[in-house]
């Protein structure tokens, strides 16, 4: 149940707080006062699309907050735990900020939440029926959704199976379509694939080969510089053939000098030991450099082989991938495609056989689903008949017409709602003969029936009394009161018959101060309610007669509610 709704800086609303109660909550007021703005704010809070245009002029952001006491709190809290949101033991708090900067924020129990999370949670809380929603009854494509909503959870799993089988068939059809190419195109593609596969395989590529070749190429292409430099270093270490002293000779001289002095100071002894280590290390290094220098390979033929091999690999890299690994992977894909083309007829036959089997499974599930729908449709027809009889449509006939359609994701049923409003008239499509008032009553009947199944906490009706008056208005008021005895109902209305049935009556008006417009809301007490009903009955001028009529309506409404 919706307990409190706070709205700030939203359209004409500067600051507004409503405390809703159980039963039938009615909102009335002059046209344009902002009644539907309140429902619009609630829709945005519950996950609707936000626009910065709803922010009140001169303000940076709008804010909406609602406190709920849900009947399905355990179910909602389980969902919150999935989202990582801390649940509350008693209530649910939803809030939303809409900023001019576009950085909008939604929260559940004070924690940030996505609109998807809010929408999923709010589906357990509120069902909003707008003043034009009954027009959806005119869309035949939505009639199946109405029926499935009525059937409820018992077909959810079956519908998923039907959808999954349908998607499998679609995927097979897509594969078959991709395979169905003419022989000339097939031959051209095979020639190209053979050329590419042969080009790659003739290269005999090996993983890691390119880096090794690059390393060897750098060494061979710079062999002369390497030979000259390493030879020079060896000569400087050991001395050349012309008896020039090398670094080792100098270090040996230093060692001799230090050896004669080391007995005079331990530090000199340490210097001598270090110098000795340097001498032998440098001597070993010299041997290694000489061996490296003498074994250097100046094989120009090998250099040419490497250059040619690198050119081959680089050419393949330009065509088939940035690395040898990618080229080899591409080659495997081409082989797979070649095999598909070569054995295409076998694959086509295999896929067709698979499709045939899946189609059989699809129709098995779809027919099972259709049977449930047809049985449930009879129940729906009876319930709609009962509800419409209560809404002053005693002679109406309502039927669900079934036709089989080609396989689709939602099954094989095409349905359309048919109606005969008056005795002796043939059943005709609802979309062609129902008036606005009749559509409003039929939609109200649907809402009541489905609400009883889904057990949504709160039903909101935004001016669903369009095109309704007289006796029908009274019947609609009684129907809303019946719903209000089982569910919380919030209803925006222009009908005094509905307002008289209210358990809680709120009056919304618009005022202007200092060039600004404000929407205000007041809960009417026992004295104020008759005056508002008198206004609704008589327009601008209130008379004693209209006031007496209003008071009489309230007395009759109270009596009627006690009978419910």
ZAMARGU-4260 file (C-alpha; in steps of 0.2 Angstrom, whole numbers, plus 5000, padded with zeros to 4 digits):
<rodrens>
0) 5000/5000/5000 | 5006/5018/4996 | 5007/5027/5012 | 5015/5044/5008 | 5020/5053/4992
5) 5031/5068/4992 | 5034/5079/4977 | 5045/5094/4975 | 5048/5106/4961 | 5039/5095/4948
10) 5029/5105/4935 | 5017/5116/4944 | 5020/5108/4960 | 5032/5117/4972 | 5030/5106/4987
15) 5016/5093/4990 | 5014/5079/5002 | 4999/5066/5002 | 4996/5053/5015 | 4985/5040/5007
20) 4975/5027/5016 | 4967/5010/5013 | 4951/5009/5002 | 4946/5021/4989 | 4956/5037/4988
25) 4949/5050/4976 | 4957/5065/4969 | 4946/5079/4962 | 4948/5097/4956 | 4946/5109/4942
30) 4953/5104/4925 | 4972/5109/4924 | 4974/5110/4942 | 4987/5096/4942 | 4979/5080/4946
35) 4987/5070/4932 | 5003/5079/4936 | 5003/5069/4953 | 5001/5053/4944 | 5014/5058/4931
40) 5027/5061/4945 | 5022/5044/4952 | 5025/5035/4935 | 5042/5044/4934 | 5047/5038/4952
45) 5042/5020/4947 | 5054/5019/4933 | 5046/5030/4919 | 5056/5040/4907 | 5062/5057/4914
50) 5063/5073/4906 | 5071/5089/4912 | 5056/5099/4906 | 5046/5092/4921 | 5057/5103/4933
55) 5048/5118/4939 | 5054/5135/4932 | 5069/5142/4941 | 5073/5126/4950 | 5088/5115/4947
60) 5080/5098/4951 | 5064/5089/4955 | 5062/5077/4969 | 5049/5063/4971 | 5048/5051/4986
65) 5035/5037/4990 | 5034/5026/5006 | 5026/5009/5004 | 5020/4996/5016 | 5020/4981/5003
70) 5009/4966/5005 | 5023/4956/4996 | 5037/4963/5007 | 5046/4946/5008 | 5046/4944/4989
75) 5052/4962/4987 | 5065/4960/5000 | 5072/4944/4991 | 5073/4954/4975 | 5082/4968/4984
80) 5095/4956/4991 | 5098/4950/4973 | 5102/4968/4969 | 5113/4971/4985 | 5101/4983/4993
85) 5097/4982/5011 | 5079/4977/5014 | 5068/4985/5028 | 5057/4975/5039 | 5041/4985/5037
90) 5042/4998/5023 | 5049/5001/5006 | 5056/5019/5002 | 5058/5024/4983 | 5065/5041/4978
95) 5071/5050/4962 | 5080/5066/4958 | 5078/5073/4941 | 5091/5086/4937 | 5093/5099/4924
100) 5111/5092/4921 | 5104/5076/4917 | 5112/5067/4931 | 5096/5059/4938 | 5096/5047/4953
105) 5084/5034/4958 | 5086/5026/4976 | 5078/5011/4985 | 5079/5012/5004 | 5091/5026/5002
110) 5103/5016/4991 | 5106/5020/4972 | 5097/5009/4960 | 5095/5008/4941 | 5078/5011/4933
115) 5077/4993/4929 | 5078/4988/4947 | 5065/5001/4952 | 5053/4995/4938 | 5055/4977/4943
120) 5051/4981/4961 | 5037/4993/4958 | 5028/4979/4947 | 5023/4971/4964 | 5017/4988/4971
125) 5007/4998/4958 | 4996/4996/4943 | 4993/5013/4934 | 4978/5014/4922 | 4979/5030/4913
130) 4964/5039/4905 | 4969/5034/4887 | 4975/5016/4892 | 4958/5009/4887 | 4963/5013/4869
135) 4975/4998/4870 | 4960/4987/4869 | 4958/4993/4851 | 4975/4986/4846 | 4972/4968/4842
140) 4990/4964/4844 | 4989/4967/4862 | 4973/4955/4865 | 4984/4940/4867 | 4994/4949/4881
145) 4978/4953/4890 | 4973/4935/4890 | 4990/4929/4895 | 4990/4941/4909 | 4974/4934/4915
150) 4980/4916/4914 | 4995/4922/4924 | 5010/4911/4931 | 5004/4894/4926 | 5009/4897/4907
155) 5026/4907/4910 | 5037/4891/4909 | 5027/4884/4894 | 5028/4901/4885 | 5047/4901/4888
160) 5049/4884/4880 | 5038/4889/4865 | 5049/4905/4863 | 5065/4895/4864 | 5060/4882/4851
165) 5054/4896/4840 | 5071/4905/4842 | 5080/4888/4838 | 5070/4887/4822 | 5074/4905/4817
170) 5093/4901/4820 | 5092/4886/4808 | 5083/4896/4795 | 5096/4909/4796 | 5110/4896/4793
175) 5101/4888/4779 | 5098/4905/4771 | 5117/4909/4772 | 5121/4892/4764 | 5109/4894/4749
180) 5121/4902/4737 | 5121/4897/4718 | 5134/4885/4711 | 5144/4899/4702 | 5146/4909/4718
185) 5151/4893/4727 | 5164/4888/4715 | 5172/4906/4715 | 5172/4905/4734 | 5180/4888/4734
190) 5194/4894/4722 | 5198/4909/4733 | 5198/4898/4749 | 5210/4885/4741 | 5222/4899/4735
195) 5222/4906/4753 | 5224/4890/4762 | 5238/4884/4750 | 5247/4901/4751 | 5247/4900/4770
200) 5251/4881/4771 | 5265/4882/4758 | 5274/4895/4769 | 5275/4882/4783 | 5273/4895/4797
205) 5278/4891/4815 | 5273/4899/4831 | 5287/4911/4837 | 5296/4910/4821 | 5295/4928/4816
210) 5304/4935/4832 | 5318/4922/4831 | 5321/4927/4813 | 5321/4945/4817 | 5334/4943/4830
215) 5345/4932/4819 | 5343/4945/4805 | 5349/4959/4816 | 5364/4949/4821 | 5369/4944/4803
220) 5366/4961/4795 | 5377/4969/4808 | 5391/4956/4809 | 5405/4966/4802 | 5402/4980/4816
225) 5401/4966/4829 | 5417/4958/4823 | 5427/4974/4823 | 5421/4980/4840 | 5423/4964/4849
230) 5441/4962/4841 | 5445/4979/4847 | 5439/4976/4865 | 5449/4959/4866 | 5465/4968/4860
235) 5462/4982/4873 | 5460/4969/4887 | 5475/4958/4882 | 5485/4969/4871 | 5489/4967/4852
240) 5502/4958/4842 | 5513/4973/4842 | 5517/4971/4861 | 5506/4985/4866 | 5501/4983/4884
245) 5483/4979/4887 | 5472/4982/4902 | 5476/4966/4910 | 5495/4971/4910 | 5491/4987/4919
250) 5480/4978/4932 | 5494/4965/4934 | 5506/4979/4937 | 5494/4987/4950 | 5493/4970/4959
255) 5512/4969/4960 | 5514/4986/4967 | 5500/4983/4980 | 5507/4966/4984 | 5523/4975/4990
260) 5513/4987/5001 | 5499/4976/5008 | 5508/4971/5024 | 5508/4989/5030 | 5489/4992/5030
265) 5474/4980/5030 | 5465/4992/5018 | 5479/4990/5005 | 5477/4971/5007 | 5459/4973/5003
270) 5463/4983/4988 | 5475/4970/4982 | 5461/4956/4984 | 5449/4966/4974 | 5461/4970/4960
275) 5465/4952/4959 | 5446/4947/4957 | 5445/4961/4943 | 5460/4953/4935 | 5454/4936/4934
280) 5436/4941/4929 | 5442/4952/4915 | 5454/4938/4909 | 5439/4926/4908 | 5429/4940/4899
285) 5443/4942/4887 | 5443/4923/4883 | 5424/4923/4880 | 5425/4939/4869 | 5439/4931/4858
290) 5430/4915/4856 | 5414/4924/4851 | 5424/4935/4839 | 5432/4920/4831 | 5416/4910/4829
295) 5406/4925/4821 | 5397/4919/4805 | 5397/4930/4790 | 5386/4919/4780 | 5378/4931/4767
300) 5368/4916/4760 | 5359/4914/4777 | 5356/4932/4778 | 5347/4932/4761 | 5337/4917/4766
305) 5331/4926/4782 | 5327/4942/4772 | 5316/4931/4760 | 5308/4922/4774 | 5303/4938/4783
310) 5296/4946/4767 | 5285/4930/4765 | 5279/4932/4783 | 5276/4950/4781 | 5266/4948/4765
315) 5255/4935/4774 | 5253/4947/4789 | 5246/4960/4777 | 5233/4948/4771 | 5228/4937/4785
320) 5233/4944/4802 | 5245/4954/4812 | 5254/4939/4820 | 5258/4921/4814 | 5245/4915/4827
325) 5232/4925/4819 | 5236/4919/4802 | 5236/4901/4807 | 5219/4904/4816 | 5212/4912/4800
330) 5218/4897/4790 | 5208/4886/4802 | 5192/4896/4799 | 5195/4895/4780 | 5197/4876/4781
335) 5181/4875/4791 | 5172/4886/4778 | 5179/4875/4764 | 5173/4859/4772 | 5156/4867/4774
340) 5155/4871/4756 | 5161/4854/4750 | 5149/4845/4762 | 5135/4858/4761 | 5122/4847/4754
345) 5124/4835/4769 | 5124/4850/4781 | 5108/4857/4773 | 5099/4840/4774 | 5105/4838/4792
350) 5099/4855/4797 | 5082/4853/4788 | 5080/4836/4798 | 5085/4845/4814 | 5072/4859/4810
355) 5059/4846/4807 | 5061/4838/4824 | 5062/4855/4833 | 5046/4861/4824 | 5037/4845/4830
360) 5043/4850/4848 | 5037/4868/4845 | 5020/4863/4839 | 5018/4851/4853 | 5021/4864/4866
365) 5012/4878/4856 | 4996/4867/4855 | 4997/4863/4874 | 4998/4882/4876 | 4984/4885/4865
370) 4973/4873/4874 | 4976/4881/4890 | 4972/4898/4882 | 4956/4892/4875 | 4950/4885/4891
375) 4955/4900/4901 | 4947/4911/4888 | 4930/4904/4892 | 4933/4908/4910 | 4938/4926/4905
380) 4922/4928/4895 | 4912/4923/4910 | 4921/4935/4922 | 4920/4949/4910 | 4902/4946/4907
385) 4899/4947/4926 | 4909/4963/4928 | 4901/4972/4914 | 4884/4967/4920 | 4889/4976/4936
390) 4894/4991/4925 | 4877/4992/4917 | 4881/4982/4902 | 4869/4968/4906 | 4865/4962/4888
395) 4883/4963/4882 | 4891/4947/4874 | 4910/4946/4875 | 4920/4932/4866 | 4938/4928/4863
400) 4940/4923/4845 | 4954/4911/4841 | 4963/4909/4824 | 4979/4899/4820 | 4994/4908/4814
405) 5011/4904/4808 | 5023/4899/4821 | 5029/4914/4831 | 5038/4917/4847 | 5022/4918/4857
410) 5014/4903/4850 | 5001/4899/4836 | 4986/4909/4843 | 4980/4924/4835 | 4966/4931/4846
415) 4953/4945/4845 | 4941/4952/4857 | 4923/4951/4850 | 4908/4960/4857 | 4889/4962/4855
420) 4884/4977/4866 | 4865/4975/4862 | 4853/4960/4861 | 4851/4953/4843 | 4867/4960/4836
425) 4881/4949/4829 | 4897/4948/4838 | 4909/4960/4830 | 4927/4966/4833 | 4929/4976/4849
430) 4939/4989/4840 | 4926/4993/4827 | 4910/4995/4838 | 4914/4999/4856 | 4912/5017/4862
435) 4924/5026/4873 | 4912/5023/4888 | 4911/5005/4884 | 4930/5003/4882 | 4932/5012/4899
440) 4921/4999/4907 | 4929/4984/4899 | 4946/4990/4904 | 4940/4993/4921 | 4933/4975/4921
445) 4950/4968/4915 | 4959/4978/4928 | 4949/4971/4942 | 4950/4953/4936 | 4969/4954/4933
450) 4972/4963/4950 | 4963/4949/4959 | 4975/4937/4951 | 4991/4947/4953 | 4986/4955/4970
455) 4995/4971/4966 | 4994/4982/4982 | 4988/4998/4974 | 4978/5001/4958 | 4978/5019/4951
460) 4965/5025/4939 | 4968/5042/4930 | 4952/5048/4923 | 4945/5031/4917 | 4928/5038/4918
465) 4930/5046/4901 | 4913/5045/4891 | 4904/5038/4906 | 4889/5046/4915 | 4872/5043/4923
470) 4868/5026/4928 | 4884/5019/4921 | 4894/5031/4932 | 4885/5025/4947 | 4889/5007/4943
475) 4907/5012/4940 | 4908/5020/4956 | 4901/5005/4965 | 4914/4994/4956 | 4928/5005/4961
480) 4922/5004/4979 | 4921/4985/4978 | 4939/4985/4972 | 4944/4998/4986 | 4937/4986/4999
485) 4950/4973/4994 | 4964/4984/4987 | 4970/5002/4989 | 4963/5012/4975 | 4969/5029/4970
490) 4957/5037/4957 | 4957/5054/4948 | 4939/5058/4943 | 4927/5071/4937 | 4912/5061/4942
495) 4903/5065/4958 | 4896/5047/4959 | 4914/5041/4961 | 4919/5054/4973 | 4904/5051/4984
500) 4910/5033/4986 | 4928/5038/4992 | 4935/5033/5009 | 4948/5047/5007 | 4944/5063/4997
505) 4958/5075/4991 | 4955/5091/4983 | 4968/5099/4971 | 4968/5117/4966 | 4979/5129/4957
510) 4984/5146/4963 | 4994/5161/4956 | 5005/5172/4967 | 5018/5184/4961 | 5018/5178/4943
515) 5020/5160/4948 | 5008/5146/4948 | 5006/5133/4962 | 4997/5116/4964 | 4990/5113/4981
520) 4981/5098/4989 | 4970/5096/5004 | 4961/5081/5011 | 4943/5086/5013 | 4934/5083/5030
525) 4916/5079/5033 | 4910/5097/5029 | 4921/5100/5014 | 4917/5085/5005 | 4899/5089/5001
530) 4904/5106/4995 | 4916/5098/4982 | 4903/5086/4976 | 4891/5101/4974 | 4904/5110/4964
535) 4906/5094/4953 | 4887/5093/4951 | 4883/5111/4948 | 4899/5119/4941 | 4904/5136/4946
540) 4888/5141/4955 | 4884/5131/4970 | 4866/5131/4976 | 4857/5124/4991 | 4849/5111/4979
545) 4866/5105/4973 | 4873/5104/4991 | 4858/5094/4997 | 4860/5083/4982 | 4878/5081/4986
550) 4874/5076/5004 | 4861/5064/4999 | 4874/5056/4987 | 4886/5054/5001 | 4873/5046/5012
555) 4868/5034/4999 | 4886/5030/4995 | 4890/5026/5014 | 4875/5015/5014 | 4880/5006/4998
560) 4898/5003/5005 | 4891/4995/5020 | 4882/4982/5009 | 4898/4978/5000
</rodrens>
